[in-house]
Amino acid sequence: MRPIDHIQNALADLNAEVEQLLRDTSRSMTQKDAAMLSLLREQKVLKQTLEDLRYLQDHPVPANQPCGISKYRED
């Protein structure tokens, strides 16, 4: 599935951005924390989206039926 590839690429880019932020010595820890919060939220959404897409790939939805992802999620 192409969307899975896009999400994986976005996660890889996000991880690189987090690594770069952690290595940035010009920022204080408070600045890093503020910047990191939005990145971690984005990462959480991307990971959940990736899990959902993989679930749908492994469990195709019959036509005119709800996908049932809410039953699959643990949180």
FENSULRA-V949721 format. One record per residue. N is the residue number from 1. RES is the residue in one letter. OMEGA is omega in degrees with one decimal (* if undefined). Layout:
n: [N,N]
res: [RES,RES]
omega: [OMEGA,OMEGA]
This chain:
n: [1,2,3,4,5,6,7,8,9,10,11,12,13,14,15,16,17,18,19,20,21,22,23,24,25,26,27,28,29,30,31,32,33,34,35,36,37,38,39,40,41,42,43,44,45,46,47,48,49,50,51,52,53,54,55,56,57,58,59,60,61,62,63,64,65,66,67,68,69,70,71,72,73,74,75]
res: [M,R,P,I,D,H,I,Q,N,A,L,A,D,L,N,A,E,V,E,Q,L,L,R,D,T,S,R,S,M,T,Q,K,D,A,A,M,L,S,L,L,R,E,Q,K,V,L,K,Q,T,L,E,D,L,R,Y,L,Q,D,H,P,V,P,A,N,Q,P,C,G,I,S,K,Y,R,E,D]
omega: [179.8,179.5,178.2,177.7,179.9,179.1,178.1,177.5,178.8,177.0,178.2,177.7,179.8,177.4,177.3,178.7,177.4,178.3,179.4,179.1,179.9,-178.7,-177.7,-177.8,-179.4,-179.6,175.6,179.0,178.3,177.6,178.3,179.2,-179.5,179.8,-177.2,-177.3,179.9,178.4,-179.7,175.1,178.3,179.3,179.4,179.6,180.0,179.1,178.9,177.6,178.5,177.3,179.9,179.7,177.5,177.2,-180.0,177.4,-178.7,-177.8,-177.9,-177.9,174.5,-179.2,176.9,177.7,174.8,-175.3,177.5,-179.4,-177.6,177.0,-176.6,-176.4,179.4,-176.7,*]
